[in-house]
């Protein structure tokens, strides 16, 4: 009787990391290598790299998995301080072998092979091979992506109505004459600043018109005859 192969029947064993294959075949063995991890402190790595540049002409940066973004940040900071560096990027894989030990006697040991993407960045004071992934000394990210300043111009031909001193629209007698409004009605509609109704609604202006008409009849009774 054989047992089913499940995770519960195994326990995590040891991990073995195989040697990295450097994608630069002509690179001298004495070239300083900076292997960056997710928990590495950038200030310590950058200070050590700047000291190495005083005596060495080339630096090799290596970062796997989530450490690739930290490698890019370190390289950009180094290039800002040393603008005469040539950059060459290569992508490879770090191979990790995971072993799982069985808890039962009739099970065999399992081996899981993981291929983790790895970024290799070579910084050199001398000109390197212009291969895929090459960046010239003056092609830093700060100079490649310069902000474009756009000057806004005011449109003098816009037909937007102007605002009055009291928040009302400026009065245009031609528009009101075409619409059939009298001059008294134009004032009530708010073309003279705040307007005669002052936000009380149309009923208030209509009531004023009735009151003004009754006052005219009282003052001039002959006009009604």
C-alpha positions in Angstrom: 0.0 0.0 0.0 1.5 3.3 -1.1 0.8 6.6 0.6 -0.4 9.7 -1.4 2.1 12.4 -2.1 1.0 15.5 -0.2 2.8 18.4 1.5 1.7 17.0 4.9 3.9 14.0 4.3 7.1 16.0 3.8 9.1 18.5 5.8 11.3 21.3 4.4 14.9 20.3 4.0 18.0 22.2 2.9 18.4 24.6 0.1 21.4 24.7 -2.3 22.2 27.7 -4.4 24.2 26.9 -7.5 27.0 29.2 -8.6 25.9 32.2 -10.7 26.9 32.2 -14.3 28.2 35.7 -15.0 27.0 36.8 -18.5 30.2 38.8 -19.1 32.8 36.2 -20.4 35.7 38.7 -20.7 35.2 40.2 -17.2 38.4 40.0 -15.1 38.1 37.9 -11.9 39.4 40.8 -9.8 36.4 43.0 -10.6 34.6 44.0 -7.4 31.1 42.4 -7.2 28.3 43.9 -5.1 25.5 41.3 -4.5 22.4 43.2 -3.3 19.8 41.6 -1.1 16.3 42.9 -0.3 17.5 43.8 3.2 20.7 45.5 2.2 21.3 49.1 3.3 21.9 51.3 0.3 24.0 53.9 2.1 26.6 51.2 3.1 26.7 49.7 -0.4 27.0 53.0 -2.2 29.8 54.3 0.0 31.8 51.1 -0.5 31.2 51.3 -4.3 32.4 54.9 -4.4 35.6 53.9 -2.6 36.2 51.1 -5.0 35.9 53.4 -8.0 39.0 55.3 -6.8 41.2 52.2 -7.5 39.1 50.1 -9.9 37.7 50.8 -13.3 34.8 48.4 -13.2 32.0 47.4 -10.8 29.6 44.5 -11.1 26.1 44.7 -9.5 24.0 41.6 -8.9 20.4 41.5 -7.6 17.9 38.6 -7.7 14.1 38.7 -7.4 12.8 41.7 -5.4 16.4 43.1 -5.0 16.5 44.1 -8.7 14.8 47.4 -8.0 17.4 48.2 -5.3 20.2 47.4 -7.8 18.8 49.9 -10.2 18.5 52.6 -7.5 22.1 52.1 -6.4 23.4 52.2 -10.0 21.5 55.5 -10.8 23.0 57.1 -7.6 26.5 56.0 -8.6 26.1 57.4 -12.1 24.9 60.8 -10.8 28.1 61.1 -8.8 30.3 59.7 -11.6 28.9 60.8 -15.0 31.7 59.1 -17.0 30.6 55.5 -16.4 29.4 53.2 -19.1 26.6 50.8 -18.2 25.8 47.4 -19.6 22.8 45.4 -18.4 22.3 41.6 -18.6 19.5 39.3 -17.4 20.1 35.8 -16.0 18.8 33.3 -13.5 19.8 32.2 -10.1 19.1 28.5 -9.6 18.1 27.3 -6.2 17.5 23.6 -5.4 15.0 22.9 -2.6 15.0 19.4 -0.9 11.9 18.0 0.9 12.4 15.1 3.3 9.7 12.4 3.6 8.0 11.7 6.9 7.1 8.2 5.9 9.5 5.4 5.0 7.9 4.5 1.7 8.3 8.0 0.2 11.4 9.3 -1.6 13.1 12.7 -1.2 11.8 15.4 -3.4 13.9 18.1 -5.2 12.4 21.4 -6.4 14.4 23.6 -8.8 13.6 27.3 -8.8 14.9 29.8 -11.4 14.9 33.3 -9.9 15.4 36.2 -12.4 18.6 38.0 -11.7 19.9 41.4 -13.0 23.6 42.0 -13.7 24.8 45.6 -14.2 28.3 46.3 -15.2 29.7 49.9 -14.6 32.9 50.7 -16.4 35.1 53.8 -16.8 36.3 52.4 -20.1 34.1 51.8 -23.2 32.5 48.4 -23.1 30.9 46.4 -25.9 27.9 48.2 -27.3 25.6 45.2 -26.9 21.9 45.0 -26.1 21.4 46.8 -22.8 24.2 49.3 -23.2 23.8 52.9 -21.9 26.1 55.7 -22.6 27.5 57.9 -19.8 25.2 60.8 -20.6 22.0 58.7 -20.9 21.0 58.7 -17.2 17.4 58.6 -16.3 17.5 62.2 -15.0 18.7 63.5 -18.5 16.5 61.2 -20.6 13.2 62.3 -19.0 13.4 66.0 -18.8 10.1 67.7 -17.9 8.5 69.7 -20.8 7.4 73.2 -19.7 4.2 74.2 -21.4 3.3 77.9 -21.4 -0.4 78.5 -21.2 -1.8 81.3 -23.3 -5.0 83.2 -22.5 -7.6 82.9 -25.3 -8.7 86.5 -26.0 -11.4 85.4 -28.4 -13.4 83.4 -25.9 -17.1 84.3 -25.7 -17.5 83.6 -22.0 -19.7 86.3 -20.4 -17.9 88.7 -18.0 -18.8 88.9 -14.4 -20.1 92.1 -12.9 -18.8 93.8 -9.7 -21.5 92.2 -7.6 -21.4 88.7 -9.1 -24.0 89.4 -11.9 -23.4 89.1 -15.6 -22.5 92.2 -17.7 -25.5 93.7 -19.4 -25.8 93.5 -23.2 -28.8 95.5 -24.4 -28.8 93.9 -27.8 -29.4 90.4 -26.5 -32.3 91.6 -24.3 -33.8 93.6 -27.0 -33.9 90.6 -29.3 -35.4 88.5 -26.5 -38.2 91.1 -26.0 -37.3 92.3 -22.5 -38.0 95.8 -21.5 -35.5 97.9 -19.7 -37.3 97.4 -16.3 -37.3 93.7 -16.8 -33.6 93.8 -17.7 -32.8 95.3 -14.4 -34.9 92.7 -12.5 -33.0 89.9 -14.3 -29.8 90.9 -12.7 -27.8 92.6 -15.5 -27.1 95.6 -13.2 -24.9 93.8 -10.6 -27.0 91.8 -8.1 -30.4 92.5 -9.7 -33.5 94.0 -8.3 -35.0 90.8 -7.1 -31.8 89.9 -5.2 -32.4 86.2 -5.3 -36.0 86.3 -4.0 -37.4 84.5 -7.0 -39.6 85.5 -9.9 -42.7 86.0 -7.7 -41.0 89.0 -6.0 -40.3 90.8 -9.2 -43.9 90.2 -10.4 -45.3 91.6 -7.2 -43.2 94.7 -7.6 -44.5 95.2 -11.1 -48.1 95.0 -9.8 -47.4 97.4 -7.0 -45.8 99.9 -9.4 -48.8 99.7 -11.7 -51.3 100.3 -8.9 -49.2 103.3 -7.7 -49.3 104.8 -11.2 -53.1 104.5 -11.3 -53.4 106.3 -8.0 -51.1 109.1 -9.0 -52.7 109.5 -12.4 -56.3 108.5 -12.3 -57.0 110.2 -15.6 -54.9 107.7 -17.4 -57.4 105.0 -16.6 -60.3 106.8 -18.2 
